[in-house]
């Protein structure tokens, strides 16, 4: 899921009082994850075992979608699968691990902030180089100057 849009909750089955569920195909469509990735997430312990129908087909609950959305955020912000697995294991252990989960998220957020600062510095350097080359092209158009030496276009 790269659009940044929240996942749509599953539609309630008509005429049924039980919680709505989604098939693996519906979850794949809503999340952008492949069937194989969804199965891998379950096998790797990233998501708890998904409920099954009597025909052994996976049926995802709204809570499963909310958790998948959070996992996708962790993945998109660069958390490793190993750390995601550790976080999922802490979550599965219950409220006694809240402090550990909070510490993990704070550390991840600090690392993300560092990467954002680095990306901004890199974007600024690219903007400077783009401005430089645009100015070189304008100079050529206005003055008919061509650079004779390779690498002579670099600012001093």
Phi, psi and omega in degrees: 000109183244357184283343182080359179278144178292153178290147177278134178292156180294146177284143180288134176295135181294134174075012180238141181268347181283166182299143179292149179227164178232149174281169178297325178295319179294320179292319177300317180295317183287329185260339186082002177273147177283164175303317181298319180294318178298317177296319179298315179303321179291314181296323182281357179083012178285326173237147179293160179307126183279142178301157182232154173277175177296337176271011177068024176269138179297141175227114184269140177265167177303321179297325177297319180294318179298317179294318177300319179300317179293317177302319179296323176296316178299315181296315181294336179265009170094010178290137180289157176301319180300317178290324176297320178296318179297317179297316180298320179295319177297316179300317181294335180283348174098191188295342179295346182255010183303316181298320179294319179294319178299316179298317178299315182293322177296317179296317180296319180296321178296319178296320178297318178299320177298316180294322178297316178298318179296319178296321178295319177298316180295320178297321178296318178297320177295318178300317178299317181292320177299313178301318180299311182292325176297320178294320177301317179295320177297318178300318179297318181293315184286323188243355180068022180280135172238145180277129182267330184258131172300136179081359182282357181275355183286140179292153180264000000 
